[in-house]
Amino acid sequence: MENRKIRVGITHGDINGVGYEVILKTFSDPTMLELCTPVVYGSPKVAAYHRKVMEIQTSFSIVNSAEEVQDGRVNVVNCIEEELKVELTKPTPEAGKAALAALERALADYREGLFDVLVTAPINKHTIQSDAFHFPGHTEYIEERVGEGQKALMILLKGDFRVALVTGHVPVRDIAGELTKELIMEKMEIFHRSLKKDFGIDNPRIAVFSLNPHAGDNGLLGTEEQEVIIPAMKEMIARGVQCFGPYPADGFMGSGNYTHFDGILAMYHDQGLAPFKALAMDEGVNFTAGLPIVRTSPAHGTAYDIAGKGIASEDSFRQAVYVAMDVFRNRAWEKEISARPLRKQYYEKRDDSDKLKLDSIEEE
């Protein structure tokens, strides 16, 4: 593996939110520059404005291109030619346009191999919409632009606590219709592969949530468990994936059972993210699995309510940088050892003890 600092591409997100605050605070610690080389895609003038308003001491260098970045400093690539008006706490079309400009420039540079991993500061999903951006969020846009035909999976994580979503930014009324056996299997396969490749877990254990309360209560409260979720799980088990459930989300999280698994597969956005953010918001990280690019972001949004006050915590953004670097190293290591595999010396013994008894769904 090449022995050099990892280059972290960073998009500035919504200029009226806390994006620049958490970026500048993260790299106010000089030890961060010993670990990686940050390449911030945005506006040097806006960065300077945020730095002055919140009295953050982080210095940065202005570069015209990512080809000019230097180690040991924060590099800011200017992506916006015109003057930008910063209106802290307010969603504006100008801020959305600036967020998209930074994202487009970053992805173009990624395709040229000018940085290694991408960390995105929060955007406003409404103001960024345009003819060039008609997606529910970062994940879907990045999947189309640099996914190379592969499918993305949203994973929220803090340490060993990892939650993935079968459906993402989908209206609640449409969730049941979106869920299919094939979709659940697709997402579980991506999750399983990511746990192995990106996080170095040899034989991951995945807990699967039900869709309905009480896991459907044997069909009384819904039939998606028997008709969709359990058949998908049975087939994945036959393929060697260790998956367990389906568990009612409330009892599973309330009892602390999530600590016994390497990952949790939730059926929809708030089912997975509400408990995750309640338990891990401050240092939570959003990781986009399944794509060639390594992309992370903080678990929080633009936080307009505290923008400009200097009180936003940078912990989640810093952890996003750490996770991106860890995944990059894990992938490089996996690629290296796969290129020179050892001859298999034995056959793994298997029995039926780990197989899930799918016909005995616990009732509450």
LINSULUR-V417521 format. One record per residue. N is the residue number from 1. RES is the residue in one small letter. D_FIRST is the distance of its C-alpha to the first C-alpha in Angstrom with 2 decimals. Layout:
# LINSULUR-V417521
n=N res=RES d_first=D_FIRST
n=N res=RES d_first=D_FIRST
This chain:
# LINSULUR-V417521
n=1 res=m d_first=0.00
n=2 res=e d_first=3.79
n=3 res=n d_first=6.21
n=4 res=r d_first=8.99
n=5 res=k d_first=11.49
n=6 res=i d_first=11.58
n=7 res=r d_first=14.57
n=8 res=v d_first=17.16
n=9 res=g d_first=19.92
n=10 res=i d_first=23.18
n=11 res=t d_first=26.48
n=12 res=h d_first=29.62
n=13 res=g d_first=31.56
n=14 res=d d_first=35.33
n=15 res=i d_first=36.51
n=16 res=n d_first=39.53
n=17 res=g d_first=37.63
n=18 res=v d_first=35.39
n=19 res=g d_first=32.17
n=20 res=y d_first=32.19
n=21 res=e d_first=33.49
n=22 res=v d_first=30.61
n=23 res=i d_first=28.02
n=24 res=l d_first=29.71
n=25 res=k d_first=30.33
n=26 res=t d_first=26.72
n=27 res=f d_first=25.63
n=28 res=s d_first=28.72
n=29 res=d d_first=26.76
n=30 res=p d_first=25.00
n=31 res=t d_first=22.39
n=32 res=m d_first=20.96
n=33 res=l d_first=20.10
n=34 res=e d_first=18.11
n=35 res=l d_first=15.84
n=36 res=c d_first=15.55
n=37 res=t d_first=17.30
n=38 res=p d_first=20.07
n=39 res=v d_first=21.52
n=40 res=v d_first=24.90
n=41 res=y d_first=26.73
n=42 res=g d_first=30.42
n=43 res=s d_first=33.26
n=44 res=p d_first=33.31
n=45 res=k d_first=37.05
n=46 res=v d_first=36.73
n=47 res=a d_first=33.98
n=48 res=a d_first=36.35
n=49 res=y d_first=39.22
n=50 res=h d_first=37.52
n=51 res=r d_first=36.42
n=52 res=k d_first=40.02
n=53 res=v d_first=41.70
n=54 res=m d_first=39.73
n=55 res=e d_first=39.46
n=56 res=i d_first=35.71
n=57 res=q d_first=34.51
n=58 res=t d_first=31.04
n=59 res=s d_first=30.75
n=60 res=f d_first=28.82
n=61 res=s d_first=28.43
n=62 res=i d_first=29.66
n=63 res=v d_first=27.69
n=64 res=n d_first=28.92
n=65 res=s d_first=25.60
n=66 res=a d_first=22.01
n=67 res=e d_first=21.33
n=68 res=e d_first=23.16
n=69 res=v d_first=21.34
n=70 res=q d_first=20.60
n=71 res=d d_first=18.57
n=72 res=g d_first=20.87
n=73 res=r d_first=23.34
n=74 res=v d_first=24.28
n=75 res=n d_first=24.44
n=76 res=v d_first=27.11
n=77 res=v d_first=27.35
n=78 res=n d_first=31.02
n=79 res=c d_first=31.53
n=80 res=i d_first=35.29
n=81 res=e d_first=37.79
n=82 res=e d_first=40.97
n=83 res=e d_first=42.13
n=84 res=l d_first=41.27
n=85 res=k d_first=43.72
n=86 res=v d_first=42.23
n=87 res=e d_first=44.46
n=88 res=l d_first=42.94
n=89 res=t d_first=43.65
n=90 res=k d_first=44.77
n=91 res=p d_first=43.25
n=92 res=t d_first=43.93
n=93 res=p d_first=43.27
n=94 res=e d_first=41.95
n=95 res=a d_first=39.26
n=96 res=g d_first=38.29
n=97 res=k d_first=38.06
n=98 res=a d_first=35.84
n=99 res=a d_first=33.48
n=100 res=l d_first=33.18
n=101 res=a d_first=32.70
n=102 res=a d_first=29.66
n=103 res=l d_first=28.17
n=104 res=e d_first=28.86
n=105 res=r d_first=27.36
n=106 res=a d_first=24.15
n=107 res=l d_first=23.74
n=108 res=a d_first=24.58
n=109 res=d d_first=21.85
n=110 res=y d_first=19.30
n=111 res=r d_first=20.39
n=112 res=e d_first=19.72
n=113 res=g d_first=16.10
n=114 res=l d_first=17.24
n=115 res=f d_first=15.72
n=116 res=d d_first=13.27
n=117 res=v d_first=15.70
n=118 res=l d_first=19.50
n=119 res=v d_first=21.95
n=120 res=t d_first=25.57
n=121 res=a d_first=28.59
n=122 res=p d_first=31.67
n=123 res=i d_first=33.87
n=124 res=n d_first=37.48
n=125 res=k d_first=37.52
n=126 res=h d_first=41.03
n=127 res=t d_first=40.92
n=128 res=i d_first=37.75
n=129 res=q d_first=39.52
n=130 res=s d_first=40.38
n=131 res=d d_first=40.58
n=132 res=a d_first=36.81
n=133 res=f d_first=36.06
n=134 res=h d_first=38.08
n=135 res=f d_first=35.81
n=136 res=p d_first=36.32
n=137 res=g d_first=33.22
n=138 res=h d_first=29.64
n=139 res=t d_first=28.29
n=140 res=e d_first=30.52
n=141 res=y d_first=30.08
n=142 res=i d_first=26.27
n=143 res=e d_first=26.56
n=144 res=e d_first=28.85
n=145 res=r d_first=27.10
n=146 res=v d_first=23.43
n=147 res=g d_first=23.69
n=148 res=e d_first=23.82
n=149 res=g d_first=26.61
n=150 res=q d_first=24.93
n=151 res=k d_first=26.83
n=152 res=a d_first=25.96
n=153 res=l d_first=26.75
n=154 res=m d_first=27.58
n=155 res=i d_first=26.41
n=156 res=l d_first=27.78
n=157 res=l d_first=26.21
n=158 res=k d_first=26.58
n=159 res=g d_first=24.66
n=160 res=d d_first=25.56
n=161 res=f d_first=28.32
n=162 res=r d_first=27.30
n=163 res=v d_first=29.87
n=164 res=a d_first=29.44
n=165 res=l d_first=32.21
n=166 res=v d_first=33.78
n=167 res=t d_first=35.72
n=168 res=g d_first=34.76
n=169 res=h d_first=37.02
n=170 res=v d_first=40.03
n=171 res=p d_first=43.63
n=172 res=v d_first=44.85
n=173 res=r d_first=47.72
n=174 res=d d_first=45.36
n=175 res=i d_first=42.97
n=176 res=a d_first=44.92
n=177 res=g d_first=45.26
n=178 res=e d_first=41.55
n=179 res=l d_first=40.61
n=180 res=t d_first=40.44
n=181 res=k d_first=39.23
n=182 res=e d_first=36.78
n=183 res=l d_first=35.35
n=184 res=i d_first=34.93
n=185 res=m d_first=33.19
n=186 res=e d_first=30.85
n=187 res=k d_first=29.89
n=188 res=m d_first=29.61
n=189 res=e d_first=27.31
n=190 res=i d_first=24.95
n=191 res=f d_first=25.26
n=192 res=h d_first=24.67
n=193 res=r d_first=21.54
n=194 res=s d_first=20.18
n=195 res=l d_first=21.06
n=196 res=k d_first=19.07
n=197 res=k d_first=15.97
n=198 res=d d_first=15.91
n=199 res=f d_first=17.44
n=200 res=g d_first=16.59
n=201 res=i d_first=20.31
n=202 res=d d_first=21.07
n=203 res=n d_first=24.67
n=204 res=p d_first=25.54
n=205 res=r d_first=29.19
n=206 res=i d_first=30.46
n=207 res=a d_first=33.85
n=208 res=v d_first=35.72
n=209 res=f d_first=38.39
n=210 res=s d_first=41.72
n=211 res=l d_first=43.08
n=212 res=n d_first=46.60
n=213 res=p d_first=48.04
n=214 res=h d_first=48.46
n=215 res=a d_first=46.25
n=216 res=g d_first=49.18
n=217 res=d d_first=51.64
n=218 res=n d_first=52.13
n=219 res=g d_first=52.76
n=220 res=l d_first=55.14
n=221 res=l d_first=52.76
n=222 res=g d_first=50.83
n=223 res=t d_first=49.69
n=224 res=e d_first=46.09
n=225 res=e d_first=44.86
n=226 res=q d_first=46.83
n=227 res=e d_first=46.51
n=228 res=v d_first=42.96
n=229 res=i d_first=40.66
n=230 res=i d_first=41.60
n=231 res=p d_first=41.54
n=232 res=a d_first=38.01
n=233 res=m d_first=36.96
n=234 res=k d_first=38.73
n=235 res=e d_first=36.87
n=236 res=m d_first=33.45
n=237 res=i d_first=34.43
n=238 res=a d_first=35.39
n=239 res=r d_first=31.85
n=240 res=g d_first=30.47
n=241 res=v d_first=29.73
n=242 res=q d_first=31.14
n=243 res=c d_first=33.20
n=244 res=f d_first=36.28
n=245 res=g d_first=39.25
n=246 res=p d_first=40.45
n=247 res=y d_first=41.15
n=248 res=p d_first=43.42
n=249 res=a d_first=41.22
n=250 res=d d_first=43.74
n=251 res=g d_first=44.29
n=252 res=f d_first=40.67
n=253 res=m d_first=39.50
n=254 res=g d_first=42.67
n=255 res=s d_first=42.38
n=256 res=g d_first=38.80
n=257 res=n d_first=37.70
n=258 res=y d_first=34.55
n=259 res=t d_first=33.08
n=260 res=h d_first=33.09
n=261 res=f d_first=30.75
n=262 res=d d_first=27.10
n=263 res=g d_first=28.26
n=264 res=i d_first=31.54
n=265 res=l d_first=32.43
n=266 res=a d_first=35.26
n=267 res=m d_first=37.56
n=268 res=y d_first=37.93
n=269 res=h d_first=36.81
n=270 res=d d_first=39.11
n=271 res=q d_first=39.25
n=272 res=g d_first=35.64
n=273 res=l d_first=35.26
n=274 res=a d_first=38.56
n=275 res=p d_first=37.88
n=276 res=f d_first=34.24
n=277 res=k d_first=35.26
n=278 res=a d_first=38.14
n=279 res=l d_first=35.86
n=280 res=a d_first=32.65
n=281 res=m d_first=33.51
n=282 res=d d_first=32.64
n=283 res=e d_first=28.98
n=284 res=g d_first=28.55
n=285 res=v d_first=25.78
n=286 res=n d_first=26.09
n=287 res=f d_first=23.02
n=288 res=t d_first=23.25
n=289 res=a d_first=21.81
n=290 res=g d_first=21.84
n=291 res=l d_first=20.63
n=292 res=p d_first=17.55
n=293 res=i d_first=17.61
n=294 res=v d_first=16.86
n=295 res=r d_first=20.21
n=296 res=t d_first=22.00
n=297 res=s d_first=25.28
n=298 res=p d_first=27.67
n=299 res=a d_first=30.16
n=300 res=h d_first=33.12
n=301 res=g d_first=34.82
n=302 res=t d_first=36.31
n=303 res=a d_first=38.63
n=304 res=y d_first=41.41
n=305 res=d d_first=43.71
n=306 res=i d_first=41.92
n=307 res=a d_first=40.42
n=308 res=g d_first=41.33
n=309 res=k d_first=42.50
n=310 res=g d_first=39.46
n=311 res=i d_first=39.28
n=312 res=a d_first=36.36
n=313 res=s d_first=33.72
n=314 res=e d_first=30.15
n=315 res=d d_first=28.83
n=316 res=s d_first=28.01
n=317 res=f d_first=26.23
n=318 res=r d_first=24.17
n=319 res=q d_first=23.23
n=320 res=a d_first=22.32
n=321 res=v d_first=19.75
n=322 res=y d_first=18.40
n=323 res=v d_first=18.34
n=324 res=a d_first=16.59
n=325 res=m d_first=13.67
n=326 res=d d_first=13.73
n=327 res=v d_first=13.92
n=328 res=f d_first=11.06
n=329 res=r d_first=8.77
n=330 res=n d_first=10.83
n=331 res=r d_first=10.57
n=332 res=a d_first=6.83
n=333 res=w d_first=7.40
n=334 res=e d_first=10.58
n=335 res=k d_first=9.51
n=336 res=e d_first=7.44
n=337 res=i d_first=10.54
n=338 res=s d_first=12.89
n=339 res=a d_first=12.03
n=340 res=r d_first=13.20
n=341 res=p d_first=15.82
n=342 res=l d_first=18.19
n=343 res=r d_first=21.81
n=344 res=k d_first=23.80
n=345 res=q d_first=26.19
n=346 res=y d_first=28.57
n=347 res=y d_first=29.89
n=348 res=e d_first=29.67
n=349 res=k d_first=33.17
n=350 res=r d_first=34.26
n=351 res=d d_first=37.55
n=352 res=d d_first=39.15
n=353 res=s d_first=38.96
n=354 res=d d_first=36.18
n=355 res=k d_first=37.84
n=356 res=l d_first=39.35
n=357 res=k d_first=43.12
n=358 res=l d_first=43.43
n=359 res=d d_first=47.20
n=360 res=s d_first=47.57
n=361 res=i d_first=46.63
n=362 res=e d_first=47.63
n=363 res=e d_first=50.50
n=364 res=e d_first=51.21
